[in-house]
């Protein structure tokens, strides 16, 4: 799966340490936690591109702050 969001920059520099799918009221949801060194980013919500976009923004913000 070459287009997997976690394989795209900058998330490709992070390791997935937790990924859980579950359903609430028939809606497929996802929890993702990723680490890089001592840093951790996580997000949870509907299993869609917006979840990965939020994780991307968290990874970029840490990188720009010199913490990721």
Secondary structure by P-SEA (a helix, b strand, c coil): cccccccccccccccccbbbbbbcccbbbbbbbbbcccccccccccccaaaaaaaaaaaaaaaaaccc
